[in-house]
Amino acid sequence: MTLVDIPGSKSVTARGLFLAAAAHGTTVLGRPLHSDDTEGFAEGLAKLGYRVDRQPGAWTIEGRPSGPGVAEADVFCRDGATTARFLPALAAAGTGTFRFDASGQMRRRPLGPLTDALQELGVDLTFDGEPGHHPLTVRANGIKGGELTLDAGLSSQFLTALLLVGPLTAEGLRITVTDLVSVPYVEITLEMMRRFGVDVRREGRTFVVPAQPYRACEYPVEPDASTASYFLAAAAVTGRTVTVPGLGSDALQGDVRFASVLEQMGAHVELTPDSVTVAGPSDGLRGITVNMRDISDTVPTLAAIAPFASGPVRIEDVYNTRIKECDRLDACEENLRALGVAVQTGRDWIEIQPGTPSGALVKCRRDHRIAMAFSITGLRTPGITLDDPECVKKTFPGFHQALGSLRASWGI
């Protein structure tokens, strides 16, 4: 058995930064993720006038329930979707003029359902380029609140941004959702809001958010379940055993359920309240058909090990993976074909046939998840190289070193 130490959750770190900034008092985030996305979020808060002290192992944030501490700011959100979607909502609850922009990759990703909702609530928000995309300007004068209807079928982050800002409005929010993807991420948001003192009531498809102050707290960040998926997959595909401490049945993150997908494929899985262990089967993995709508960030992980299964692997109901850092279904198809693997895709599905991948150049498309996923293919396939290995810095700058240590311990 090999223990693998996984860095903190990106999703939990980003939500923790928002909640800490909005809360009364001083919050300490323990073991936050240090990566390009989370550093960008923290720097964005600093630009908006929030005090963020980043020390190894703990970030301390001074809350400002009244909103940003400056009257004007320019915020560059880098590649970070949580930064690009959450910070304009936070700024709108304050007073001032705040300009937001992002990388070319993030500019292409949609904001429309969120920005439409903010405008419906009376926020003065204008686009400096294509409507529904960065760059944009928020001329903030607080948010009154009220009722909304929201389509979160492309990203749960639209709903999360509104849930997080709801307590900062004058009257609270009542949000009725017509469609919703990645439900576990919303559950993370609701649980973390509870930890910061705000309970959201659910009435069917409606979320009722009170206008109520957040309270600062000490908040430990659990390991990132999406990142853990690569190491669990490594065990499954090589017949080895990996244990990830700090991430188990009590975890907030839905992506811990990736372990159950591996279990359906024949891996042995042991889940305790605070750890997950995966042991790869001695007779190889089985094919599977699986709906991954709620754990879609792990789609590339499964696609990358799918050729080693004894039967076809079909992943369904994952259209939203087409509007992530890249079109991940298309990227998986292109790279699997380059490795000599038979694969088909549709609007919201991918099916991968068993095969013996051959070495090739993997086109990462500046997407950390493509780079990390196909690195796991390389445990069984010599000659795989990445055209952009450094793109992993978005969520796990030390990924290649961690995987190298794992390979060395296994003698691969």
C-alpha positions as a Markdown table, in Angstrom:
| # | Residue | x | y | z |
|---|---|---|---|---|
| 1 | Met | 0.0 | 0.0 | 0.0 |
| 2 | Thr | 1.3 | 3.5 | -0.9 |
| 3 | Leu | 0.1 | 6.6 | 0.8 |
| 4 | Val | -0.3 | 9.6 | -1.4 |
| 5 | Asp | -0.6 | 13.1 | 0.0 |
| 6 | Ile | -3.0 | 15.2 | -2.1 |
| 7 | Pro | -3.0 | 19.0 | -2.0 |
| 8 | Gly | -6.0 | 20.9 | -0.8 |
| 9 | Ser | -9.2 | 21.1 | -2.8 |
| 10 | Lys | -9.4 | 23.9 | -5.3 |
| 11 | Ser | -13.2 | 24.1 | -5.0 |
| 12 | Val | -13.1 | 24.3 | -1.2 |
| 13 | Thr | -10.3 | 26.8 | -1.2 |
| 14 | Ala | -12.1 | 29.1 | -3.6 |
| 15 | Arg | -15.3 | 29.0 | -1.7 |
| 16 | Gly | -13.4 | 29.5 | 1.5 |
| 17 | Leu | -11.8 | 32.6 | 0.2 |
| 18 | Phe | -15.1 | 34.1 | -0.9 |
| 19 | Leu | -16.8 | 33.2 | 2.4 |
| 20 | Ala | -13.9 | 34.5 | 4.5 |
| 21 | Ala | -13.9 | 37.8 | 2.6 |
| 22 | Ala | -17.6 | 38.2 | 3.1 |
| 23 | Ala | -17.7 | 37.2 | 6.8 |
| 24 | His | -17.5 | 39.3 | 10.0 |
| 25 | Gly | -14.1 | 38.7 | 11.6 |
| 26 | Thr | -10.9 | 36.9 | 10.7 |
| 27 | Thr | -10.9 | 33.5 | 9.0 |
| 28 | Val | -8.0 | 31.0 | 8.8 |
| 29 | Leu | -8.1 | 28.5 | 5.9 |
| 30 | Gly | -5.9 | 25.6 | 6.9 |
| 31 | Arg | -4.0 | 23.7 | 4.2 |
| 32 | Pro | -5.4 | 25.6 | 1.3 |
| 33 | Leu | -4.4 | 24.7 | -2.3 |
| 34 | His | -1.4 | 26.6 | -3.6 |
| 35 | Ser | -1.9 | 26.7 | -7.3 |
| 36 | Asp | -2.3 | 29.2 | -10.2 |
| 37 | Asp | -6.1 | 29.2 | -9.8 |
| 38 | Thr | -6.2 | 29.8 | -6.1 |
| 39 | Glu | -3.3 | 32.3 | -6.1 |
| 40 | Gly | -5.2 | 34.2 | -8.7 |
| 41 | Phe | -8.3 | 34.2 | -6.6 |
| 42 | Ala | -6.4 | 35.5 | -3.5 |
| 43 | Glu | -4.7 | 38.2 | -5.6 |
| 44 | Gly | -8.1 | 39.2 | -7.0 |
| 45 | Leu | -9.4 | 39.7 | -3.4 |
| 46 | Ala | -6.3 | 41.7 | -2.6 |
| 47 | Lys | -6.9 | 44.0 | -5.6 |
| 48 | Leu | -10.5 | 44.5 | -4.3 |
| 49 | Gly | -9.1 | 45.7 | -1.0 |
| 50 | Tyr | -9.4 | 42.6 | 1.1 |
| 51 | Arg | -6.5 | 41.6 | 3.5 |
| 52 | Val | -5.2 | 38.2 | 2.6 |
| 53 | Asp | -2.1 | 36.9 | 4.4 |
| 54 | Arg | -0.8 | 33.8 | 2.6 |
| 55 | Gln | 1.6 | 31.7 | 4.7 |
| 56 | Pro | 2.6 | 28.1 | 4.1 |
| 57 | Gly | -0.1 | 25.8 | 5.4 |
| 58 | Ala | -2.6 | 28.6 | 6.3 |
| 59 | Trp | -4.2 | 31.7 | 4.7 |
| 60 | Thr | -5.7 | 34.4 | 7.0 |
| 61 | Ile | -8.4 | 36.6 | 5.6 |
| 62 | Glu | -9.9 | 39.7 | 7.2 |
| 63 | Gly | -13.6 | 39.8 | 6.3 |
| 64 | Arg | -15.4 | 42.9 | 4.9 |
| 65 | Pro | -19.2 | 42.2 | 4.9 |
| 66 | Ser | -19.8 | 45.6 | 3.3 |
| 67 | Gly | -17.8 | 44.7 | 0.2 |
| 68 | Pro | -14.5 | 45.6 | -1.4 |
| 69 | Gly | -12.2 | 48.0 | 0.5 |
| 70 | Val | -11.4 | 50.1 | -2.6 |
| 71 | Ala | -13.6 | 52.3 | -4.8 |
| 72 | Glu | -12.1 | 51.1 | -8.0 |
| 73 | Ala | -10.0 | 48.1 | -9.2 |
| 74 | Asp | -8.9 | 46.1 | -12.1 |
| 75 | Val | -8.9 | 42.4 | -11.6 |
| 76 | Phe | -7.3 | 39.8 | -13.9 |
| 77 | Cys | -8.8 | 36.4 | -13.3 |
| 78 | Arg | -6.2 | 34.4 | -15.2 |
| 79 | Asp | -7.6 | 31.0 | -16.2 |
| 80 | Gly | -9.7 | 30.5 | -13.1 |
| 81 | Ala | -13.4 | 29.9 | -13.6 |
| 82 | Thr | -14.2 | 30.3 | -9.9 |
| 83 | Thr | -12.3 | 33.6 | -9.8 |
| 84 | Ala | -13.9 | 34.8 | -13.0 |
| 85 | Arg | -17.4 | 33.9 | -11.8 |
| 86 | Phe | -17.3 | 34.4 | -8.1 |
| 87 | Leu | -15.5 | 37.7 | -7.7 |
| 88 | Pro | -17.7 | 39.8 | -10.0 |
| 89 | Ala | -20.7 | 38.7 | -7.8 |
| 90 | Leu | -18.8 | 39.5 | -4.6 |
| 91 | Ala | -17.8 | 43.0 | -5.9 |
| 92 | Ala | -21.4 | 43.7 | -7.0 |
| 93 | Ala | -22.5 | 43.5 | -3.3 |
| 94 | Gly | -20.2 | 46.4 | -2.5 |
| 95 | Thr | -19.8 | 50.0 | -3.8 |
| 96 | Gly | -17.5 | 51.1 | -6.6 |
| 97 | Thr | -16.3 | 50.4 | -10.1 |
| 98 | Phe | -14.6 | 47.1 | -10.7 |
| 99 | Arg | -13.2 | 45.9 | -14.0 |
| 100 | Phe | -12.6 | 42.2 | -14.6 |
| 101 | Asp | -10.7 | 40.4 | -17.4 |
| 102 | Ala | -9.3 | 36.9 | -17.9 |
| 103 | Ser | -7.0 | 34.8 | -20.1 |
| 104 | Gly | -8.1 | 34.1 | -23.7 |
| 105 | Gln | -9.0 | 30.6 | -22.5 |
| 106 | Met | -11.3 | 31.9 | -19.8 |
| 107 | Arg | -12.7 | 34.6 | -22.1 |
| 108 | Arg | -14.2 | 31.8 | -24.2 |
| 109 | Arg | -16.0 | 30.2 | -21.3 |
| 110 | Pro | -19.6 | 31.3 | -20.6 |
| 111 | Leu | -20.8 | 33.7 | -17.9 |
| 112 | Gly | -24.2 | 34.6 | -19.4 |
| 113 | Pro | -26.6 | 32.8 | -17.0 |
| 114 | Leu | -24.8 | 34.4 | -14.0 |
| 115 | Thr | -24.4 | 37.9 | -15.5 |
| 116 | Asp | -28.0 | 37.9 | -16.7 |
| 117 | Ala | -29.1 | 37.0 | -13.2 |
| 118 | Leu | -27.0 | 39.8 | -11.7 |
| 119 | Gln | -28.4 | 42.3 | -14.2 |
| 120 | Glu | -31.9 | 41.1 | -13.4 |
| 121 | Leu | -31.2 | 41.9 | -9.8 |
| 122 | Gly | -30.4 | 45.5 | -10.8 |
| 123 | Val | -26.6 | 45.3 | -10.9 |
| 124 | Asp | -25.0 | 47.7 | -13.4 |
| 125 | Leu | -22.9 | 45.3 | -15.3 |
| 126 | Thr | -21.5 | 45.9 | -18.9 |
| 127 | Phe | -19.4 | 43.9 | -21.2 |
| 128 | Asp | -16.4 | 45.3 | -22.9 |
| 129 | Gly | -16.4 | 42.6 | -25.7 |
| 130 | Glu | -18.7 | 39.7 | -26.4 |
| 131 | Pro | -21.9 | 39.7 | -24.2 |
| 132 | Gly | -21.8 | 37.0 | -21.6 |
| 133 | His | -18.1 | 36.8 | -21.5 |
| 134 | His | -15.1 | 38.5 | -20.0 |
| 135 | Pro | -14.0 | 41.3 | -20.0 |
| 136 | Leu | -16.7 | 43.1 | -18.0 |
| 137 | Thr | -17.2 | 46.1 | -15.7 |
| 138 | Val | -19.4 | 46.1 | -12.5 |
| 139 | Arg | -20.5 | 49.5 | -11.3 |
| 140 | Ala | -21.6 | 48.3 | -7.8 |
| 141 | Asn | -24.1 | 49.9 | -5.5 |
| 142 | Gly | -25.1 | 46.8 | -3.5 |
| 143 | Ile | -27.7 | 44.2 | -4.4 |
| 144 | Lys | -31.3 | 44.5 | -3.3 |
| 145 | Gly | -32.1 | 40.8 | -3.8 |
| 146 | Gly | -35.3 | 39.1 | -4.9 |
| 147 | Glu | -36.5 | 36.2 | -7.0 |
| 148 | Leu | -34.6 | 34.6 | -9.9 |
| 149 | Thr | -35.0 | 31.8 | -12.3 |
| 150 | Leu | -31.6 | 30.3 | -13.3 |
| 151 | Asp | -30.4 | 27.7 | -15.9 |
| 152 | Ala | -27.3 | 26.1 | -14.3 |
| 153 | Gly | -27.2 | 23.3 | -16.9 |
| 154 | Leu | -23.8 | 24.4 | -18.2 |
| 155 | Ser | -22.1 | 25.1 | -14.9 |
| 156 | Ser | -23.1 | 24.8 | -11.3 |
| 157 | Gln | -20.7 | 27.7 | -10.6 |
| 158 | Phe | -23.5 | 30.1 | -11.8 |
| 159 | Leu | -25.7 | 28.9 | -9.0 |
| 160 | Thr | -22.9 | 28.8 | -6.5 |
| 161 | Ala | -21.9 | 32.4 | -7.1 |
| 162 | Leu | -25.5 | 33.5 | -6.5 |
| 163 | Leu | -25.8 | 31.4 | -3.4 |
| 164 | Leu | -22.6 | 32.8 | -1.9 |
| 165 | Val | -23.6 | 36.4 | -2.6 |
| 166 | Gly | -27.2 | 35.9 | -1.4 |
| 167 | Pro | -26.5 | 36.7 | 2.3 |
| 168 | Leu | -24.8 | 40.0 | 1.3 |
| 169 | Thr | -28.0 | 41.2 | -0.4 |
| 170 | Ala | -30.5 | 43.5 | 1.3 |
| 171 | Glu | -33.4 | 41.1 | 1.1 |
| 172 | Gly | -31.9 | 37.7 | 0.4 |
| 173 | Leu | -32.5 | 35.6 | -2.7 |
| 174 | Arg | -35.0 | 33.1 | -3.9 |
| 175 | Ile | -33.4 | 31.1 | -6.8 |
| 176 | Thr | -35.4 | 28.6 | -8.8 |
| 177 | Val | -33.2 | 26.3 | -10.9 |
| 178 | Thr | -34.5 | 25.0 | -14.2 |
| 179 | Asp | -31.5 | 22.8 | -14.9 |
| 180 | Leu | -28.4 | 21.9 | -12.8 |
| 181 | Val | -25.2 | 20.0 | -13.5 |
| 182 | Ser | -22.5 | 18.9 | -11.1 |
| 183 | Val | -24.9 | 18.8 | -8.1 |
| 184 | Pro | -22.2 | 17.7 | -5.6 |
| 185 | Tyr | -20.4 | 21.1 | -6.1 |
| 186 | Val | -23.6 | 22.9 | -4.9 |
| 187 | Glu | -23.7 | 20.6 | -1.9 |
| 188 | Ile | -20.1 | 21.7 | -1.1 |
| 189 | Thr | -21.3 | 25.4 | -1.3 |
| 190 | Leu | -24.3 | 24.8 | 1.0 |
| 191 | Glu | -22.3 | 22.9 | 3.6 |
| 192 | Met | -19.6 | 25.6 | 3.7 |
| 193 | Met | -22.1 | 28.3 | 4.0 |
| 194 | Arg | -23.5 | 26.5 | 7.0 |
| 195 | Arg | -20.0 | 26.4 | 8.5 |
| 196 | Phe | -19.9 | 30.2 | 8.1 |
| 197 | Gly | -23.3 | 30.6 | 9.8 |
| 198 | Val | -25.8 | 30.8 | 7.0 |
| 199 | Asp | -28.4 | 28.1 | 6.3 |
| 200 | Val | -30.0 | 27.9 | 2.8 |
| 201 | Arg | -33.5 | 26.5 | 2.7 |
| 202 | Arg | -34.5 | 24.2 | -0.2 |
| 203 | Glu | -38.1 | 24.0 | -1.5 |
| 204 | Gly | -37.9 | 21.5 | -4.4 |
| 205 | Arg | -35.9 | 23.3 | -7.1 |
| 206 | Thr | -35.9 | 26.6 | -5.3 |
| 207 | Phe | -33.1 | 27.7 | -3.0 |
| 208 | Val | -34.0 | 30.3 | -0.4 |
| 209 | Val | -31.0 | 32.3 | 0.8 |
| 210 | Pro | -31.5 | 34.6 | 3.8 |
| 211 | Ala | -30.0 | 38.1 | 4.1 |
| 212 | Gln | -27.9 | 37.2 | 7.1 |
| 213 | Pro | -24.3 | 37.9 | 8.1 |
| 214 | Tyr | -21.6 | 35.3 | 7.6 |
| 215 | Arg | -19.4 | 34.5 | 10.7 |
| 216 | Ala | -15.6 | 34.0 | 10.4 |
| 217 | Cys | -14.2 | 30.6 | 11.5 |
| 218 | Glu | -11.2 | 28.4 | 11.2 |
| 219 | Tyr | -11.7 | 26.1 | 8.2 |
| 220 | Pro | -9.5 | 23.1 | 7.3 |
| 221 | Val | -9.4 | 22.5 | 3.5 |
| 222 | Glu | -9.7 | 18.8 | 2.6 |
| 223 | Pro | -7.6 | 17.2 | -0.1 |
| 224 | Asp | -8.7 | 17.7 | -3.7 |
| 225 | Ala | -10.9 | 14.7 | -4.8 |
| 226 | Ser | -10.5 | 15.5 | -8.5 |
| 227 | Thr | -6.7 | 15.4 | -8.1 |
| 228 | Ala | -6.9 | 12.2 | -6.1 |
| 229 | Ser | -8.7 | 10.5 | -9.1 |
| 230 | Tyr | -5.4 | 10.3 | -11.0 |
| 231 | Phe | -3.6 | 8.4 | -8.3 |
| 232 | Leu | -6.6 | 6.1 | -7.6 |
| 233 | Ala | -6.7 | 5.4 | -11.3 |
| 234 | Ala | -2.9 | 4.7 | -11.3 |
| 235 | Ala | -3.5 | 2.0 | -8.7 |
| 236 | Ala | -6.5 | 0.6 | -10.6 |
| 237 | Val | -4.7 | 0.3 | -13.9 |
| 238 | Thr | -1.4 | -1.1 | -12.6 |
| 239 | Gly | -2.7 | -3.5 | -10.1 |
| 240 | Arg | -1.1 | -1.6 | -7.2 |
| 241 | Thr | -2.7 | -0.1 | -4.1 |
| 242 | Val | -3.0 | 3.6 | -3.2 |
| 243 | Thr | -4.5 | 5.2 | -0.1 |
| 244 | Val | -5.4 | 8.9 | 0.0 |
| 245 | Pro | -5.6 | 10.1 | 3.7 |
| 246 | Gly | -8.0 | 12.9 | 4.6 |
| 247 | Leu | -10.5 | 12.1 | 1.9 |
| 248 | Gly | -13.2 | 9.6 | 2.6 |
| 249 | Ser | -16.9 | 9.0 | 3.1 |
| 250 | Asp | -17.2 | 12.2 | 5.1 |
| 251 | Ala | -15.7 | 14.3 | 2.3 |
| 252 | Leu | -17.7 | 17.3 | 0.9 |
| 253 | Gln | -16.5 | 16.7 | -2.6 |
| 254 | Gly | -18.6 | 14.5 | -4.9 |
| 255 | Asp | -15.6 | 13.5 | -7.0 |
| 256 | Val | -14.6 | 11.0 | -4.2 |
| 257 | Arg | -17.3 | 8.9 | -6.0 |
| 258 | Phe | -14.8 | 8.2 | -8.7 |
| 259 | Ala | -13.6 | 5.4 | -6.5 |
| 260 | Ser | -16.9 | 3.7 | -6.9 |
| 261 | Val | -16.6 | 3.9 | -10.7 |
| 262 | Leu | -13.3 | 2.0 | -10.4 |
| 263 | Glu | -15.0 | -0.4 | -8.1 |
| 264 | Gln | -17.6 | -1.2 | -10.8 |
| 265 | Met | -14.7 | -1.9 | -13.1 |
| 266 | Gly | -13.3 | -4.5 | -10.7 |
| 267 | Ala | -11.0 | -2.6 | -8.5 |
| 268 | His | -11.1 | -3.2 | -4.7 |
| 269 | Val | -12.2 | 0.0 | -2.9 |
| 270 | Glu | -12.1 | 0.7 | 0.9 |
| 271 | Leu | -13.7 | 3.9 | 2.0 |
| 272 | Thr | -13.4 | 5.0 | 5.6 |
| 273 | Pro | -14.7 | 8.4 | 7.0 |
| 274 | Asp | -11.3 | 9.9 | 6.4 |
| 275 | Ser | -9.5 | 7.8 | 3.7 |
| 276 | Val | -10.0 | 6.1 | 0.4 |
| 277 | Thr | -8.0 | 3.1 | -0.7 |
| 278 | Val | -8.0 | 1.6 | -4.2 |
| 279 | Ala | -6.3 | -1.7 | -5.1 |
| 280 | Gly | -6.2 | -2.6 | -8.8 |
| 281 | Pro | -7.5 | -6.1 | -9.8 |
| 282 | Ser | -5.0 | -8.8 | -10.7 |
| 283 | Asp | -7.1 | -9.8 | -13.7 |
| 284 | Gly | -7.5 | -6.3 | -15.2 |
| 285 | Leu | -10.3 | -3.8 | -15.3 |
| 286 | Arg | -13.8 | -4.4 | -16.8 |
| 287 | Gly | -15.6 | -2.3 | -19.3 |
| 288 | Ile | -18.5 | -0.1 | -18.0 |
| 289 | Thr | -21.2 | 2.3 | -19.0 |
| 290 | Val | -21.5 | 5.1 | -16.5 |
| 291 | Asn | -23.3 | 8.4 | -16.1 |
| 292 | Met | -20.7 | 11.0 | -14.9 |
| 293 | Arg | -22.9 | 14.1 | -15.0 |
| 294 | Asp | -22.2 | 14.8 | -11.3 |
| 295 | Ile | -18.5 | 14.0 | -11.4 |
| 296 | Ser | -17.6 | 15.3 | -14.8 |
| 297 | Asp | -14.1 | 16.6 | -13.8 |
| 298 | Thr | -13.0 | 13.0 | -13.6 |
| 299 | Val | -14.1 | 12.1 | -17.1 |
| 300 | Pro | -10.6 | 12.5 | -18.6 |
| 301 | Thr | -9.2 | 10.3 | -15.9 |
| 302 | Leu | -11.5 | 7.5 | -16.8 |
| 303 | Ala | -11.1 | 8.0 | -20.5 |
| 304 | Ala | -7.3 | 7.9 | -20.2 |
| 305 | Ile | -7.3 | 4.4 | -18.5 |
| 306 | Ala | -10.3 | 3.1 | -20.5 |
| 307 | Pro | -8.3 | 1.4 | -23.2 |
| 308 | Phe | -6.9 | -1.0 | -20.6 |
| 309 | Ala | -10.3 | -2.4 | -19.7 |
| 310 | Ser | -11.5 | -5.7 | -21.1 |
| 311 | Gly | -14.6 | -4.2 | -22.7 |
| 312 | Pro | -15.8 | -0.9 | -24.0 |
| 313 | Val | -16.0 | 2.1 | -21.6 |
| 314 | Arg | -18.9 | 4.4 | -22.3 |
| 315 | Ile | -19.3 | 7.7 | -20.4 |
| 316 | Glu | -22.6 | 9.5 | -20.7 |
| 317 | Asp | -24.4 | 12.7 | -19.9 |
| 318 | Val | -21.3 | 14.9 | -19.8 |
| 319 | Tyr | -22.0 | 17.7 | -22.3 |
| 320 | Asn | -20.7 | 20.3 | -19.8 |
| 321 | Thr | -17.2 | 18.9 | -20.2 |
| 322 | Arg | -17.2 | 20.5 | -23.7 |
| 323 | Ile | -17.1 | 24.0 | -22.1 |
| 324 | Lys | -14.4 | 23.5 | -19.5 |
| 325 | Glu | -10.8 | 24.7 | -20.1 |
| 326 | Cys | -11.1 | 23.0 | -23.4 |
| 327 | Asp | -13.7 | 20.7 | -25.1 |
| 328 | Arg | -12.6 | 17.7 | -23.1 |
| 329 | Leu | -14.6 | 15.1 | -25.0 |
| 330 | Asp | -13.0 | 16.3 | -28.2 |
| 331 | Ala | -9.5 | 16.4 | -26.5 |
| 332 | Cys | -9.9 | 12.9 | -25.2 |
| 333 | Glu | -11.1 | 11.6 | -28.6 |
| 334 | Glu | -8.2 | 13.3 | -30.4 |
| 335 | Asn | -5.5 | 12.0 | -28.0 |
| 336 | Leu | -6.9 | 8.5 | -27.8 |
| 337 | Arg | -6.9 | 8.3 | -31.6 |
| 338 | Ala | -3.3 | 9.5 | -31.6 |
| 339 | Leu | -2.5 | 6.6 | -29.3 |
| 340 | Gly | -4.1 | 4.2 | -31.7 |
| 341 | Val | -7.3 | 3.6 | -29.7 |
| 342 | Ala | -10.7 | 3.3 | -31.3 |
| 343 | Val | -13.1 | 5.9 | -29.9 |
| 344 | Gln | -16.4 | 7.6 | -30.7 |
| 345 | Thr | -18.1 | 10.6 | -29.3 |
| 346 | Gly | -21.5 | 12.3 | -29.4 |
| 347 | Arg | -22.9 | 15.5 | -28.1 |
| 348 | Asp | -22.7 | 14.4 | -24.5 |
| 349 | Trp | -20.9 | 11.0 | -24.5 |
| 350 | Ile | -17.7 | 9.2 | -25.4 |
| 351 | Glu | -17.2 | 5.4 | -25.9 |
| 352 | Ile | -13.7 | 4.0 | -25.8 |
| 353 | Gln | -12.8 | 0.5 | -27.1 |
| 354 | Pro | -10.2 | -1.8 | -25.5 |
| 355 | Gly | -6.8 | -1.6 | -27.1 |
| 356 | Thr | -3.1 | -1.3 | -26.6 |
| 357 | Pro | -2.1 | 2.3 | -26.7 |
| 358 | Ser | 1.2 | 3.3 | -28.4 |
| 359 | Gly | 3.4 | 6.2 | -27.5 |
| 360 | Ala | 2.5 | 9.5 | -29.0 |
| 361 | Leu | 2.5 | 13.3 | -28.3 |
| 362 | Val | -0.6 | 14.2 | -26.1 |
| 363 | Lys | -2.0 | 17.6 | -27.0 |
| 364 | Cys | -3.0 | 19.1 | -23.7 |
| 365 | Arg | -4.8 | 22.2 | -25.0 |
| 366 | Arg | -3.6 | 24.1 | -21.9 |
| 367 | Asp | -6.0 | 21.9 | -19.9 |
| 368 | His | -4.5 | 20.6 | -16.6 |
| 369 | Arg | -6.9 | 17.6 | -16.5 |
| 370 | Ile | -5.9 | 16.4 | -19.9 |
| 371 | Ala | -2.3 | 16.5 | -19.0 |
| 372 | Met | -2.7 | 14.7 | -15.7 |
| 373 | Ala | -5.1 | 12.1 | -17.0 |
| 374 | Phe | -2.9 | 11.0 | -19.9 |
| 375 | Ser | 0.1 | 11.0 | -17.6 |
| 376 | Ile | -1.6 | 8.0 | -16.0 |
| 377 | Thr | -1.9 | 6.3 | -19.4 |
| 378 | Gly | 1.9 | 6.6 | -19.5 |
| 379 | Leu | 2.2 | 4.2 | -16.6 |
| 380 | Arg | 1.3 | 1.4 | -19.0 |
| 381 | Thr | 2.4 | 2.9 | -22.3 |
| 382 | Pro | 6.0 | 3.9 | -22.9 |
| 383 | Gly | 6.7 | 6.9 | -25.2 |
| 384 | Ile | 3.8 | 9.2 | -24.1 |
| 385 | Thr | 4.9 | 12.9 | -24.0 |
| 386 | Leu | 2.9 | 16.0 | -23.2 |
| 387 | Asp | 3.1 | 19.1 | -25.4 |
| 388 | Asp | 2.4 | 21.4 | -22.4 |
| 389 | Pro | 3.4 | 19.6 | -19.1 |
| 390 | Glu | 3.4 | 22.9 | -17.1 |
| 391 | Cys | -0.3 | 23.5 | -17.5 |
| 392 | Val | -0.8 | 21.3 | -14.4 |
| 393 | Lys | 0.2 | 24.4 | -12.3 |
| 394 | Lys | -3.4 | 25.5 | -12.6 |
| 395 | Thr | -4.3 | 23.0 | -9.8 |
| 396 | Phe | -1.3 | 20.9 | -8.9 |
| 397 | Pro | 2.1 | 22.4 | -9.6 |
| 398 | Gly | 3.9 | 19.4 | -8.1 |
| 399 | Phe | 1.9 | 16.8 | -10.0 |
| 400 | His | 4.8 | 15.5 | -12.1 |
| 401 | Gln | 7.1 | 15.2 | -9.1 |
| 402 | Ala | 4.4 | 13.3 | -7.1 |
| 403 | Leu | 3.7 | 10.9 | -10.0 |
| 404 | Gly | 7.5 | 10.4 | -10.5 |
| 405 | Ser | 7.8 | 9.5 | -6.8 |
| 406 | Leu | 4.9 | 7.0 | -7.1 |
| 407 | Arg | 6.5 | 5.4 | -10.2 |
| 408 | Ala | 9.8 | 5.1 | -8.5 |
| 409 | Ser | 8.2 | 3.4 | -5.4 |
| 410 | Trp | 6.5 | 1.0 | -7.7 |
| 411 | Gly | 9.6 | 0.4 | -9.9 |
| 412 | Ile | 7.8 | 1.5 | -13.1 |
